[in-house]
Amino acid sequence: MIFPLFLTLQASWLTVCQATQHYPATWGHYDLCKSQGYTEEGLTWYYMACQPEAADMTKYLKVTLDPPNITCGDPPETYCTLENPYMCNNECDAATDELAHPPELMFDIVGRNPTTFWQSTSWKKYPKPLAVNITLSWNKTIELTDDIVITFESGRPEQMVLEKSLDYGRSWQPYQFYATDCLDAFTMEPKTMKDITQHTLLDIICTEEYSRGYVWKNDKTVRFEIRDRFALFAGPKLHNMASLYGQLDTTKNLRDFFTITDLRIRLLRPATGATMVDENNLSRYYYAISDIKVHGRCKCNLHANSCIYDKEKLTCECEHNTTGPDCGRCKRNFQARAWSAGSYLPIPKGTANICMANYAGPVTRVCDSELLRCQNGGVCVNYVRCQCPPAYTGLLCEKPRCEKEPGGCGGSDSGQASLHPPSLILLLLLGGVFLTEICWITVL
Ligand SMILES: [Ca+2]
């Protein structure tokens, strides 16, 4: 049975502590979608841009391997080490729990000892390539917030591509190429993150940093650097996230760069540790991965601060009268203006861009400085409300506030002009008509 998991406000204190350690306070919070406050008209909602807390996204993915029978152990196989072809004590047997290496062991608890890992069959069909695609699918758009880190139990591959999809696996584009020799493998000049600038951030590079050299014991990780890319805008320690958020707000390509629905790890050539492949002992060559880290958050278009996982699916808990898995449209009856994503700007609380209720009548503006004047010294604010002096209330500040108090205004006729609802509506309607006419006259 799967219980709904609330990823954000409902997160445990431990998670909050981890998140706090992981990200500086200047990330910007965006953790509240709305708050309540008092205005002249009473209790009202204030709306802000909001997003779910970042989380370990490997808990919510589906993994697919291609070819499907590429996992070792059926039939059982014995592997030799790359360093020593005579040391052959690595057994894989899918039928025995202790000797099986299924894909889920790439996402289990880190720190388990001995390490648990997925392992492929060996390169028995050499020289035909030993190619494996590992696809991670979320069935939901997510935004990456930290480096993707793949930890190998075997030697790191000599050739590999990390790809992403934004359309649930229908189309794919490369994120990064990895090779011991980028020119030879992909006809690309080798580069590292140090070559990337703000202007080339969207460039797809080939790097030899995570493949070159045979480092069996020490460095086992292959990385896709998200934080270094963030740092180009937010500074080395990500202290100025406001700057990054400003860029994300105004540059769709940049926002899309960090957004995915799926990831695909294409393993193209295993570690060989030498220039020549030892054809007499192909059980030295295989892939094994002990851990994959993907840190991110549900993409909710800044309209939700939580995302639930139910029936094996992530869904934003949409606010601001929005709906859909990514809060990507306005709710029914809230389409008075076109949907738009929330905005990080202005910092620090952003703009909610809420979906507005459809109005039954023709009047959607409340006041202006010509015909629909706020009364009793009230001031029209953005055409949507009258800011009334303390003694008055009502849509156009037409009511003495004492009317609302216990005992009313003492039963006496206060002498203030008080508009009855029908006359008020008539005034609003007439105002609309007058305004329309004025506009026509201006046009003519
Ligand atoms: Ca593991």
Residues whose N, C-alpha, C, O or C-beta is under 5 A from the ligand:
A	BS01	CA	L105 M106 F107 D108 I109 T116 F117 S290 D291
